[in-house]
Amino acid sequence: MPLFPILLGTVIVLGSLHMIAPDHWVPLTVVSNRLNYRKGKIFGTAAMLGALHALTSEAIAGVALLIGVFLVRQYITYLEAASVILLVAVGVYFILNGYTEDEPESGYATSSVKSILAISAFPDFALIPIVLAASSLSPLNVAWLLLAFIIISAASLTIMVYVSTVGLSRALENIRPRYIDYIMGIILFITAGIIVFLTF
């Protein structure tokens, strides 16, 4: 099985899951209620923040890739090994973060709008090992992965905000971010295992 569909599936699942966590969509619903946003503005802001989240994640992953290429230079195949190690390391990070994570405080009421919205756009470090793993793919395939992550992140955050506006916010707020972290860690482990199976 080729590497591209594996990484594309991972990007789609991670981009979707990450936005389910209340710490991404609750801040936007708080701001939209505080400032009486129209629905169109709420959804437009959600799409923009989701895309910004993806772009900042991709920028960090791109810097990591450049550093990796600079360090290993002609030994580009070592990037695949590094990506597997990082997939496992980031997976362990998500599991440990979920285990030690306290329940989120609802401190949004006194925070500024900019700081509240910045929470939704905070980058996702899980993309770093995926971009490293994609270094052996064609530039077009890498571009498709990055574009998919932007689209999925923007769409997922918009969908979560929409679902919260139709009265399902109470049920969604009960989703604990730690469970999302656990699932993301497991997905990264599975992706690492598949890459090892395919390339080593």
Backbone as a printed PyTorch tensor [residue, N CA C, xyz], in Angstrom:
tensor([[[  0.8430,  -1.1780,   0.0000],
         [  0.0000,   0.0000,   0.0000],
         [  0.8920,   1.2480,   0.0000]],

        [[  0.6330,   2.2160,  -0.8720],
         [  1.4620,   3.4200,  -0.9440],
         [  1.3540,   4.2660,   0.3270]],

        [[  2.3980,   5.0640,   0.5540],
         [  2.4640,   5.8890,   1.7520],
         [  1.4690,   7.0510,   1.7090]],

        [[  1.2460,   7.6270,   0.5310],
         [  0.4100,   8.8230,   0.4340],
         [ -0.9900,   8.6200,   1.0130]],

        [[ -1.7340,   7.5600,   0.6390],
         [ -3.0790,   7.4190,   1.2270],
         [ -3.0610,   7.2320,   2.7410]],

        [[ -2.0050,   6.5780,   3.2530],
         [ -1.8900,   6.4020,   4.7070],
         [ -1.7540,   7.7610,   5.3860]],

        [[ -0.8520,   8.5880,   4.8600],
         [ -0.6330,   9.9050,   5.4610],
         [ -1.8430,  10.8130,   5.2580]],

        [[ -2.4950,  10.7050,   4.1050],
         [ -3.6850,  11.5100,   3.8520],
         [ -4.7870,  11.1490,   4.8380]],

        [[ -4.9920,   9.8570,   5.0470],
         [ -5.9940,   9.4080,   6.0230],
         [ -5.6690,   9.8890,   7.4270]],

        [[ -4.3850,   9.8350,   7.7840],
         [ -3.9650,  10.2950,   9.1060],
         [ -4.2240,  11.7840,   9.2690]],

        [[ -3.8800,  12.5600,   8.2360],
         [ -4.0970,  14.0100,   8.2720],
         [ -5.5850,  14.3280,   8.4170]],

        [[ -6.4140,  13.6230,   7.6930],
         [ -7.8620,  13.8680,   7.7420],
         [ -8.4180,  13.5330,   9.1250]],

        [[ -8.0210,  12.3870,   9.6600],
         [ -8.5360,  11.9820,  10.9800],
         [ -8.0340,  12.9220,  12.0710]],

        [[ -6.7360,  13.2540,  12.0530],
         [ -6.1940,  14.1340,  13.0820],
         [ -6.7840,  15.5370,  12.9890]],

        [[ -6.9090,  16.0510,  11.7670],
         [ -7.4920,  17.3790,  11.5920],
         [ -8.9230,  17.4390,  12.0950]],

        [[ -9.6720,  16.3660,  11.8730],
         [-11.0620,  16.3150,  12.3340],
         [-11.1450,  16.1750,  13.8500]],

        [[-10.3800,  15.2350,  14.3830],
         [-10.4380,  14.9570,  15.8120],
         [-10.0090,  16.1480,  16.6470]],

        [[ -8.9600,  16.8190,  16.1930],
         [ -8.4050,  17.8990,  16.9960],
         [ -9.4440,  18.9920,  17.2290]],

        [[-10.3110,  19.2240,  16.2610],
         [-11.3030,  20.2890,  16.3870],
         [-12.5270,  19.8730,  17.2040]],

        [[-12.6710,  18.5790,  17.4790],
         [-13.7760,  18.1190,  18.3120],
         [-13.5680,  18.5350,  19.7620]],

        [[-12.3060,  18.6370,  20.1720],
         [-12.0080,  18.9980,  21.5560],
         [-12.5970,  20.3750,  21.8700]],

        [[-13.2890,  20.4900,  22.9970],
         [-13.9410,  21.7650,  23.3300],
         [-12.9930,  22.9580,  23.4020]],

        [[-11.7140,  22.7120,  23.6870],
         [-10.7980,  23.8530,  23.8050],
         [-10.5520,  24.5560,  22.4740]],

        [[-11.0590,  24.0100,  21.3640],
         [-10.9490,  24.7000,  20.0780],
         [-12.2230,  25.4510,  19.7160]],

        [[-13.3920,  24.8460,  19.9480],
         [-14.6230,  25.5100,  19.4910],
         [-15.3560,  26.2990,  20.5760]],

        [[-15.1960,  25.9170,  21.8440],
         [-15.8740,  26.6560,  22.9190],
         [-15.4260,  28.1210,  22.9710]],

        [[-14.1100,  28.4140,  22.8370],
         [-13.7250,  29.8370,  22.8650],
         [-14.4590,  30.6680,  21.8180]],

        [[-14.6320,  30.1210,  20.6340],
         [-15.3090,  30.8770,  19.5760],
         [-16.7900,  31.0820,  19.8980]],

        [[-17.4320,  30.0920,  20.4720],
         [-18.8430,  30.2620,  20.8260],
         [-18.9930,  31.2980,  21.9430]],

        [[-18.0240,  31.3300,  22.8660],
         [-18.0610,  32.3340,  23.9390],
         [-17.9540,  33.7390,  23.3480]],

        [[-16.9890,  33.9160,  22.4310],
         [-16.7910,  35.2270,  21.8090],
         [-18.0040,  35.6180,  20.9830]],

        [[-18.5400,  34.6830,  20.2150],
         [-19.6860,  35.0210,  19.3610],
         [-20.9090,  35.4000,  20.1910]],

        [[-21.0850,  34.7510,  21.3470],
         [-22.1950,  35.1350,  22.2400],
         [-21.9460,  36.5000,  22.8700]],

        [[-20.6950,  36.7300,  23.2700],
         [-20.3580,  37.9950,  23.9200],
         [-20.5390,  39.1750,  22.9720]],

        [[-20.1510,  38.9870,  21.7040],
         [-20.1970,  40.0860,  20.7400],
         [-21.4250,  40.0350,  19.8280]],

        [[-22.3390,  39.1010,  20.1040],
         [-23.5730,  38.9640,  19.3150],
         [-23.3060,  38.8230,  17.8140]],

        [[-22.4040,  37.9050,  17.4670],
         [-22.1070,  37.6470,  16.0540],
         [-23.3370,  37.0780,  15.3510]],

        [[-23.5330,  37.4800,  14.0920],
         [-24.5150,  36.8080,  13.2450],
         [-23.9710,  35.4210,  12.9090]],

        [[-24.8640,  34.5270,  12.4900],
         [-24.4210,  33.1600,  12.1820],
         [-23.3620,  33.1370,  11.0920]],

        [[-23.5450,  33.9670,  10.0560],
         [-22.5630,  34.0060,   8.9780],
         [-21.1820,  34.3920,   9.4720]],

        [[-21.1460,  35.3500,  10.3930],
         [-19.8530,  35.7780,  10.9310],
         [-19.2510,  34.7050,  11.8260]],

        [[-20.0870,  34.0090,  12.5810],
         [-19.5980,  32.9200,  13.4430],
         [-18.9250,  31.8540,  12.5820]],

        [[-19.6110,  31.4260,  11.5180],
         [-19.0780,  30.3430,  10.6890],
         [-17.8630,  30.7970,   9.9000]],

        [[-17.8820,  32.0530,   9.4320],
         [-16.7240,  32.5890,   8.7270],
         [-15.5020,  32.6680,   9.6340]],

        [[-15.7170,  33.0950,  10.8680],
         [-14.6160,  33.1660,  11.8350],
         [-14.1110,  31.7720,  12.1680]],

        [[-15.0260,  30.8110,  12.3030],
         [-14.6230,  29.4300,  12.5870],
         [-13.7590,  28.8810,  11.4590]],

        [[-14.1880,  29.0920,  10.2100],
         [-13.4060,  28.6120,   9.0720],
         [-12.0350,  29.2780,   9.0360]],

        [[-11.9880,  30.5810,   9.3160],
         [-10.7240,  31.3050,   9.3050],
         [ -9.7890,  30.7920,  10.4100]],

        [[-10.3280,  30.5920,  11.6170],
         [ -9.5020,  30.1000,  12.7160],
         [ -9.0230,  28.6690,  12.4680]],

        [[ -9.8880,  27.8350,  11.8860],
         [ -9.4720,  26.4730,  11.5520],
         [ -8.3470,  26.4730,  10.5330]],

        [[ -8.4720,  27.3300,   9.5200],
         [ -7.4200,  27.4330,   8.5080],
         [ -6.1400,  27.9960,   9.1110]],

        [[ -6.2820,  28.9920,   9.9890],
         [ -5.1090,  29.5720,  10.6470],
         [ -4.4150,  28.5420,  11.5230]],

        [[ -5.2140,  27.7310,  12.2200],
         [ -4.6600,  26.6290,  13.0230],
         [ -3.8370,  25.6920,  12.1410]],

        [[ -4.3840,  25.3420,  10.9830],
         [ -3.6790,  24.4420,  10.0660],
         [ -2.4110,  25.1000,   9.5340]],

        [[ -2.4910,  26.3640,   9.1590],
         [ -1.3240,  27.0530,   8.5940],
         [ -0.2010,  27.2020,   9.6140]],

        [[ -0.5340,  27.5160,  10.8640],
         [  0.5190,  27.6220,  11.8790],
         [  1.1290,  26.2470,  12.1630]],

        [[  0.2990,  25.2200,  12.1480],
         [  0.8070,  23.8510,  12.3290],
         [  1.7500,  23.4730,  11.1900]],

        [[  1.3520,  23.8330,   9.9640],
         [  2.1810,  23.5150,   8.7940],
         [  3.4840,  24.3030,   8.7870]],

        [[  3.4370,  25.5470,   9.2690],
         [  4.6570,  26.3580,   9.3330],
         [  5.6620,  25.7280,  10.2920]],

        [[  5.1820,  25.2820,  11.4460],
         [  6.0640,  24.6380,  12.4170],
         [  6.6090,  23.3280,  11.8530]],

        [[  5.7470,  22.5560,  11.1910],
         [  6.1960,  21.3010,  10.5770],
         [  7.2060,  21.5680,   9.4690]],

        [[  6.9950,  22.6420,   8.6900],
         [  7.9370,  22.9970,   7.6300],
         [  9.3050,  23.3620,   8.1770]],

        [[  9.3290,  24.1080,   9.2740],
         [ 10.6070,  24.4480,   9.9150],
         [ 11.2970,  23.1770,  10.4030]],

        [[ 10.5360,  22.2710,  11.0040],
         [ 11.1150,  21.0090,  11.4700],
         [ 11.6860,  20.2100,  10.3020]],

        [[ 10.9820,  20.2170,   9.1570],
         [ 11.4690,  19.5040,   7.9790],
         [ 12.7660,  20.1290,   7.4650]],

        [[ 12.8150,  21.4540,   7.4040],
         [ 14.0350,  22.1270,   6.9460],
         [ 15.2110,  21.8270,   7.8660]],

        [[ 14.9720,  21.8460,   9.1600],
         [ 16.0290,  21.5010,  10.1130],
         [ 16.4690,  20.0610,   9.9110]],

        [[ 15.4890,  19.1630,   9.7190],
         [ 15.8140,  17.7530,   9.4880],
         [ 16.6350,  17.5600,   8.2290]],

        [[ 16.2480,  18.2220,   7.1470],
         [ 16.9920,  18.1070,   5.8890],
         [ 18.3910,  18.6880,   6.0520]],

        [[ 18.5070,  19.8140,   6.7600],
         [ 19.8150,  20.4300,   6.9790],
         [ 20.7190,  19.5120,   7.7900]],

        [[ 20.1650,  18.8530,   8.8090],
         [ 20.9780,  18.0100,   9.6790],
         [ 21.4280,  16.7250,   9.0000]],

        [[ 20.5400,  16.1240,   8.2140],
         [ 20.9020,  14.8340,   7.6170],
         [ 21.4050,  14.9730,   6.1870]],

        [[ 21.2110,  16.1530,   5.5840],
         [ 21.6670,  16.4780,   4.2330],
         [ 21.4130,  15.3450,   3.2540]],

        [[ 22.4820,  14.6880,   2.7710],
         [ 22.2960,  13.6940,   1.7130],
         [ 21.6510,  12.4040,   2.2200]],

        [[ 21.5480,  12.2350,   3.5280],
         [ 20.9590,  11.0190,   4.0790],
         [ 19.4560,  11.2050,   4.2750]],

        [[ 18.7970,  11.5650,   3.1910],
         [ 17.3790,  11.9130,   3.2590],
         [ 16.5080,  10.7470,   3.7410]],

        [[ 16.9830,   9.5070,   3.5170],
         [ 16.1960,   8.3490,   3.9690],
         [ 16.1090,   8.2930,   5.4870]],

        [[ 17.0370,   8.9580,   6.1780],
         [ 16.9590,   8.9770,   7.6340],
         [ 15.7460,   9.7670,   8.1250]],

        [[ 15.2160,  10.6090,   7.2610],
         [ 14.0180,  11.3580,   7.6530],
         [ 12.8370,  10.4320,   7.9030]],

        [[ 12.7690,   9.3280,   7.1490],
         [ 11.6880,   8.3660,   7.3830],
         [ 11.8270,   7.7440,   8.7700]],

        [[ 13.0570,   7.3730,   9.1310],
         [ 13.2760,   6.8190,  10.4660],
         [ 12.9680,   7.8670,  11.5320]],

        [[ 13.4040,   9.1000,  11.2780],
         [ 13.1210,  10.1790,  12.2330],
         [ 11.6210,  10.4100,  12.3540]],

        [[ 10.9010,  10.2980,  11.2270],
         [  9.4540,  10.5160,  11.2800],
         [  8.7670,   9.4440,  12.1260]],

        [[  9.2340,   8.1990,  12.0300],
         [  8.6520,   7.1240,  12.8340],
         [  8.9080,   7.3760,  14.3180]],

        [[ 10.1540,   7.7620,  14.6230],
         [ 10.5010,   8.0510,  16.0190],
         [  9.6510,   9.2110,  16.5370]],

        [[  9.4980,  10.2480,  15.7190],
         [  8.6930,  11.3980,  16.1330],
         [  7.2050,  11.0530,  16.2380]],

        [[  6.7040,  10.2110,  15.3340],
         [  5.3020,   9.7830,  15.4450],
         [  5.0550,   9.1150,  16.7950]],

        [[  5.9800,   8.2370,  17.1850],
         [  5.8450,   7.5590,  18.4770],
         [  6.0040,   8.5600,  19.6190]],

        [[  7.0160,   9.4510,  19.5130],
         [  7.2650,  10.4270,  20.5800],
         [  6.0740,  11.3740,  20.7520]],

        [[  5.5330,  11.8760,  19.6510],
         [  4.3830,  12.7790,  19.7470],
         [  3.1570,  12.0100,  20.2300]],

        [[  3.0280,  10.7470,  19.8060],
         [  1.9380,   9.9120,  20.3130],
         [  2.0260,   9.7380,  21.8190]],

        [[  3.2440,   9.4780,  22.3180],
         [  3.4580,   9.3540,  23.7700],
         [  3.1290,  10.6820,  24.4570]],

        [[  3.5500,  11.7890,  23.8330],
         [  3.2430,  13.1060,  24.3940],
         [  1.7280,  13.2910,  24.5500]],

        [[  0.9660,  12.9560,  23.4960],
         [ -0.4890,  13.1270,  23.5760],
         [ -1.0950,  12.2460,  24.6770]],

        [[ -0.6200,  11.0110,  24.7760],
         [ -1.1420,  10.1060,  25.8090],
         [ -0.8380,  10.6700,  27.2030]],

        [[  0.4280,  11.0880,  27.4220],
         [  0.8120,  11.6290,  28.7280],
         [  0.0970,  12.9490,  29.0130]],

        [[ -0.0440,  13.7820,  27.9890],
         [ -0.7440,  15.0480,  28.1660],
         [ -2.2020,  14.7920,  28.5540]],

        [[ -2.8230,  13.8190,  27.8890],
         [ -4.1980,  13.4820,  28.2430],
         [ -4.3050,  12.9490,  29.6560]],

        [[ -3.3150,  12.1460,  30.0580],
         [ -3.3420,  11.5510,  31.3900],
         [ -3.1810,  12.5990,  32.4820]],

        [[ -2.3280,  13.6020,  32.2370],
         [ -2.0450,  14.6070,  33.2650],
         [ -2.9130,  15.8500,  33.1410]],

        [[ -3.7230,  15.9230,  32.0830],
         [ -4.5100,  17.1280,  31.8250],
         [ -5.6240,  17.2820,  32.8420]],

        [[ -5.7010,  18.4720,  33.4100],
         [ -6.8110,  18.8010,  34.3040],
         [ -8.0240,  19.1510,  33.4660]],

        [[ -9.1690,  19.1080,  34.0900],
         [-10.3750,  19.5270,  33.3880],
         [-10.2610,  21.0110,  33.0700]],

        [[-10.6700,  21.4220,  31.8540],
         [-10.4980,  22.8220,  31.4830],
         [-11.3070,  23.7660,  32.3630]],

        [[-10.6360,  24.8350,  32.7410],
         [-11.3210,  25.8820,  33.5020],
         [-12.0890,  26.7590,  32.5260]],

        [[-13.2250,  27.2620,  32.9230],
         [-13.9830,  28.1630,  32.0650],
         [-13.6080,  29.6030,  32.4120]],

        [[-12.3670,  29.9900,  32.0660],
         [-11.8870,  31.3240,  32.3610],
         [-12.0690,  32.2710,  31.2050]],

        [[-12.9170,  31.9170,  30.2670],
         [-13.1020,  32.7490,  29.0830],
         [-13.8760,  34.0330,  29.3730]],

        [[-14.6480,  34.0310,  30.4290],
         [-15.5240,  35.1780,  30.6890],
         [-14.7390,  36.4660,  30.9170]],

        [[-13.5570,  36.3510,  31.5180],
         [-12.7880,  37.5550,  31.8310],
         [-11.6240,  37.7820,  30.8630]],

        [[-11.4190,  36.8780,  29.9150],
         [-10.2990,  37.0090,  28.9790],
         [-10.6670,  37.9250,  27.8200]],

        [[ -9.6310,  38.4890,  27.1910],
         [ -9.8750,  39.3470,  26.0270],
         [-10.2740,  38.4950,  24.8270]],

        [[-10.9580,  39.1230,  23.8780],
         [-11.4090,  38.4150,  22.6790],
         [-10.2260,  37.8370,  21.9160]],

        [[ -9.1560,  38.6350,  21.7680],
         [ -7.9880,  38.1620,  21.0070],
         [ -7.3530,  36.9390,  21.6550]],

        [[ -7.2160,  36.9510,  22.9750],
         [ -6.5920,  35.8040,  23.6300],
         [ -7.4930,  34.5750,  23.5720]],

        [[ -8.8030,  34.7850,  23.6200],
         [ -9.7290,  33.6540,  23.5190],
         [ -9.6360,  33.0130,  22.1310]],

        [[ -9.6560,  33.8440,  21.0860],
         [ -9.6100,  33.3180,  19.7280],
         [ -8.2520,  32.7010,  19.3970]],

        [[ -7.1880,  33.2050,  20.0200],
         [ -5.8530,  32.6440,  19.7830],
         [ -5.7900,  31.1790,  20.2220]],

        [[ -6.5800,  30.8350,  21.2270],
         [ -6.6110,  29.4360,  21.6990],
         [ -7.0690,  28.5110,  20.5770]],

        [[ -8.0810,  28.9330,  19.8160],
         [ -8.6110,  28.0960,  18.7360],
         [ -7.6220,  27.9150,  17.6090]],

        [[ -6.7200,  28.8940,  17.4130],
         [ -5.7790,  28.8420,  16.2990],
         [ -4.4290,  28.2560,  16.7020]],

        [[ -4.2860,  27.8200,  17.9540],
         [ -2.9970,  27.3050,  18.4350],
         [ -2.5700,  26.0910,  17.6020]],

        [[ -1.2970,  26.0350,  17.2040],
         [ -0.8650,  24.9620,  16.2880],
         [ -0.8720,  23.5690,  16.9080]],

        [[ -0.8820,  22.5820,  16.0230],
         [ -0.9180,  21.1780,  16.3870],
         [  0.4260,  20.5590,  16.0150]],

        [[  1.1630,  20.0760,  17.0220],
         [  2.4950,  19.5260,  16.7690],
         [  2.4550,  18.1170,  16.1950]],

        [[  1.2830,  17.5090,  16.1400],
         [  1.1680,  16.1600,  15.5730],
         [  1.4770,  16.1440,  14.0860]],

        [[  1.4240,  17.3010,  13.4430],
         [  1.6760,  17.3600,  11.9990],
         [  3.1640,  17.2320,  11.6640]],

        [[  4.0450,  17.5340,  12.6180],
         [  5.4920,  17.5130,  12.3510],
         [  5.9550,  16.1470,  11.8470]],

        [[  5.6990,  15.0540,  12.5720],
         [  6.1820,  13.7630,  12.0700],
         [  5.5140,  13.3350,  10.7640]],

        [[  4.2950,  13.7920,  10.5360],
         [  3.6090,  13.4320,   9.2900],
         [  4.2820,  14.1190,   8.1080]],

        [[  4.6560,  15.3890,   8.2800],
         [  5.3630,  16.1010,   7.2110],
         [  6.7470,  15.4790,   6.9840]],

        [[  7.4240,  15.0780,   8.0520],
         [  8.7180,  14.3920,   7.8820],
         [  8.5400,  13.0790,   7.1240]],

        [[  7.4940,  12.3440,   7.4720],
         [  7.2350,  11.0740,   6.7700],
         [  6.9200,  11.3210,   5.3050]],

        [[  6.3170,  12.4790,   5.0010],
         [  5.9390,  12.8050,   3.6210],
         [  7.1210,  13.3100,   2.7940]],

        [[  8.2880,  13.4670,   3.4140],
         [  9.4410,  14.0240,   2.6960],
         [  9.8810,  13.1560,   1.5150]],

        [[  9.5250,  11.8780,   1.5410],
         [  9.8940,  11.0060,   0.4240],
         [  8.8650,  11.0490,  -0.7120]],

        [[  7.7550,  11.7480,  -0.5020],
         [  6.7190,  11.8530,  -1.5240],
         [  7.0440,  12.9880,  -2.4940]],

        [[  6.3000,  13.0370,  -3.5770],
         [  6.4810,  14.1290,  -4.5350],
         [  5.9740,  15.4390,  -3.9250]],

        [[  6.5040,  16.5910,  -4.3950],
         [  6.0040,  17.8770,  -3.8870],
         [  4.4980,  18.0390,  -4.0750]],

        [[  3.9530,  17.4870,  -5.1510],
         [  2.5130,  17.5800,  -5.3750],
         [  1.7370,  16.8290,  -4.2970]],

        [[  2.2010,  15.6340,  -3.9430],
         [  1.5280,  14.8700,  -2.8900],
         [  1.6240,  15.5760,  -1.5410]],

        [[  2.7850,  16.1680,  -1.2570],
         [  2.9370,  16.9160,  -0.0030],
         [  1.9650,  18.1050,   0.0060]],

        [[  1.8550,  18.7790,  -1.1400],
         [  0.9230,  19.9160,  -1.2450],
         [ -0.5100,  19.4580,  -1.0000]],

        [[ -0.8850,  18.2830,  -1.5250],
         [ -2.2360,  17.7530,  -1.2950],
         [ -2.4690,  17.4780,   0.1880]],

        [[ -1.4440,  16.9360,   0.8720],
         [ -1.5740,  16.6700,   2.3070],
         [ -1.8060,  17.9720,   3.0780]],

        [[ -1.0190,  18.9910,   2.7440],
         [ -1.1330,  20.2620,   3.4450],
         [ -2.4820,  20.9310,   3.1690]],

        [[ -2.9110,  20.8740,   1.9140],
         [ -4.2050,  21.4470,   1.5530],
         [ -5.3440,  20.7100,   2.2630]],

        [[ -5.2460,  19.3890,   2.3160],
         [ -6.2730,  18.5950,   2.9980],
         [ -6.3510,  18.9750,   4.4720]],

        [[ -5.2000,  19.2000,   5.1030],
         [ -5.1940,  19.5580,   6.5200],
         [ -5.8670,  20.9180,   6.7380]],

        [[ -5.6210,  21.8630,   5.8440],
         [ -6.2550,  23.1790,   5.9560],
         [ -7.7720,  23.0470,   5.8040]],

        [[ -8.1980,  22.3290,   4.7690],
         [ -9.6350,  22.1870,   4.5000],
         [-10.3410,  21.4600,   5.6380]],

        [[ -9.7510,  20.3600,   6.0950],
         [-10.3720,  19.5660,   7.1630],
         [-10.4440,  20.3570,   8.4600]],

        [[ -9.3650,  21.0670,   8.8030],
         [ -9.3650,  21.8510,  10.0430],
         [-10.4250,  22.9490,   9.9900]],

        [[-10.4840,  23.6700,   8.8680],
         [-11.4690,  24.7460,   8.7240],
         [-12.8920,  24.1890,   8.7580]],

        [[-13.1330,  23.1070,   8.0120],
         [-14.4700,  22.5160,   7.9570],
         [-14.8780,  21.9340,   9.3120]],

        [[-13.9470,  21.2560,   9.9880],
         [-14.2800,  20.6210,  11.2670],
         [-14.6310,  21.6470,  12.3300]],

        [[-13.8500,  22.7230,  12.4090],
         [-14.1650,  23.7470,  13.4070],
         [-15.4970,  24.4180,  13.0910]],

        [[-15.7440,  24.6530,  11.8180],
         [-17.0230,  25.2600,  11.4140],
         [-18.1880,  24.3410,  11.7620]],

        [[-18.0440,  23.0530,  11.5160],
         [-19.1020,  22.0820,  11.8340],
         [-19.3380,  22.0250,  13.3470]],

        [[-18.2490,  22.0210,  14.1240],
         [-18.3990,  21.9670,  15.5820],
         [-19.1300,  23.2080,  16.1000]],

        [[-18.7870,  24.3710,  15.5560],
         [-19.4640,  25.6020,  15.9760],
         [-20.9260,  25.5740,  15.5390]],

        [[-21.1840,  25.0730,  14.3260],
         [-22.5700,  24.9650,  13.8520],
         [-23.3760,  24.0530,  14.7750]],

        [[-22.8220,  22.8890,  15.1030],
         [-23.5220,  21.9290,  15.9620],
         [-23.8150,  22.5660,  17.3240]],

        [[-22.8690,  23.3780,  17.8150],
         [-23.1040,  24.0250,  19.1100],
         [-24.1980,  25.0910,  19.0300]],

        [[-24.3880,  25.7040,  17.8480],
         [-25.4130,  26.7480,  17.7080],
         [-26.8180,  26.1700,  17.5590]],

        [[-26.9250,  24.8720,  17.2580],
         [-28.2600,  24.2760,  17.1160],
         [-28.6880,  23.5360,  18.3830]],

        [[-28.0070,  23.8420,  19.4960],
         [-28.4610,  23.3290,  20.7840],
         [-27.7830,  22.0810,  21.2870]],

        [[-26.7250,  21.6430,  20.6480],
         [-26.0450,  20.4360,  21.1060],
         [-24.7690,  20.7500,  21.8860]],

        [[-24.5810,  22.0020,  22.2850],
         [-23.3220,  22.3880,  22.9260],
         [-23.1150,  21.6860,  24.2630]],

        [[-24.1890,  21.4650,  25.0090],
         [-24.0300,  20.7910,  26.3070],
         [-23.4450,  19.3940,  26.1490]],

        [[-23.9560,  18.6540,  25.1920],
         [-23.4390,  17.3080,  24.9590],
         [-21.9890,  17.3610,  24.4960]],

        [[-21.6740,  18.3260,  23.6260],
         [-20.3190,  18.4300,  23.0880],
         [-19.3220,  18.8910,  24.1380]],

        [[-19.7630,  19.7460,  25.0640],
         [-18.8630,  20.2340,  26.1060],
         [-18.4230,  19.1110,  27.0290]],

        [[-19.2020,  18.0180,  27.0840],
         [-18.8480,  16.8960,  27.9480],
         [-17.7370,  16.0320,  27.3740]],

        [[-17.3530,  16.2960,  26.1090],
         [-16.2270,  15.5580,  25.5310],
         [-14.9620,  16.0760,  26.1920]],

        [[-14.2730,  15.2220,  26.8780],
         [-13.0710,  15.6530,  27.5870],
         [-11.8880,  15.6710,  26.6190]],

        [[-11.1320,  16.7660,  26.6050],
         [ -9.9700,  16.8570,  25.7110],
         [ -8.9870,  15.7010,  25.8900]],

        [[ -8.9240,  15.1410,  27.1040],
         [ -7.9770,  14.0530,  27.3340],
         [ -8.3000,  12.8330,  26.4550]],

        [[ -9.5900,  12.5820,  26.2070],
         [ -9.9480,  11.4390,  25.3680],
         [ -9.5250,  11.6630,  23.9240]],

        [[ -9.6330,  12.9050,  23.4620],
         [ -9.1650,  13.2390,  22.1170],
         [ -7.6570,  13.0300,  22.0480]],

        [[ -6.9320,  13.4410,  23.1040],
         [ -5.4790,  13.2340,  23.1460],
         [ -5.1450,  11.7490,  23.0740]],

        [[ -5.8730,  10.9180,  23.7960],
         [ -5.6180,   9.4770,  23.7640],
         [ -5.8000,   8.9220,  22.3530]],

        [[ -6.8930,   9.3040,  21.7270],
         [ -7.1810,   8.8040,  20.3830],
         [ -6.1220,   9.2730,  19.3930]],

        [[ -5.7170,  10.5490,  19.5020],
         [ -4.6900,  11.0580,  18.5990],
         [ -3.3640,  10.3240,  18.7960]],

        [[ -3.0150,  10.0460,  20.0460],
         [ -1.7960,   9.2820,  20.3210],
         [ -1.8430,   7.9060,  19.6910]],

        [[ -2.9750,   7.2230,  19.8140],
         [ -3.1280,   5.8850,  19.2330],
         [ -3.0300,   5.9410,  17.7100]],

        [[ -3.6460,   6.9520,  17.1040],
         [ -3.5740,   7.0930,  15.6410],
         [ -2.1330,   7.3000,  15.1840]],

        [[ -1.3770,   8.0990,  15.9310],
         [  0.0310,   8.3100,  15.5840],
         [  0.8300,   7.0130,  15.7180]],

        [[  0.5460,   6.2140,  16.7440],
         [  1.2160,   4.9210,  16.8990],
         [  0.9110,   4.0050,  15.7090]],

        [[ -0.3600,   3.9630,  15.3280],
         [ -0.7600,   3.1060,  14.2000],
         [ -0.0780,   3.5720,  12.9140]],

        [[ -0.0310,   4.8910,  12.6880],
         [  0.6250,   5.4240,  11.4990],
         [  2.1060,   5.0540,  11.4960]],

        [[  2.7630,   5.1630,  12.6390],
         [  4.1810,   4.7850,  12.7370],
         [  4.3590,   3.3150,  12.3930]],

        [[  3.4770,   2.4690,  12.9080],
         [  3.5670,   1.0390,  12.6160],
         [  3.3970,   0.7380,  11.1360]],

        [[  2.4560,   1.4290,  10.4870],
         [  2.2320,   1.2220,   9.0540],
         [  3.4420,   1.6730,   8.2500]],

        [[  4.0320,   2.8170,   8.6220],
         [  5.2150,   3.3000,   7.9050],
         [  6.3730,   2.3250,   8.0630]],

        [[  6.5560,   1.7990,   9.2660],
         [  7.6100,   0.7940,   9.4850],
         [  7.3500,  -0.4240,   8.6110]],

        [[  6.1090,  -0.8820,   8.5660],
         [  5.7630,  -2.0500,   7.7620],
         [  6.0230,  -1.7950,   6.2700]],

        [[  5.7330,  -0.5850,   5.7960],
         [  5.8600,  -0.2820,   4.3760],
         [  7.2980,  -0.0140,   3.9310]],

        [[  8.1050,   0.5560,   4.8260],
         [  9.4090,   1.0550,   4.3600],
         [ 10.6240,   0.3430,   4.9300]],

        [[ 10.4750,  -0.4170,   5.9980],
         [ 11.6700,  -1.0210,   6.5950],
         [ 11.6580,  -2.5260,   6.4870]]])
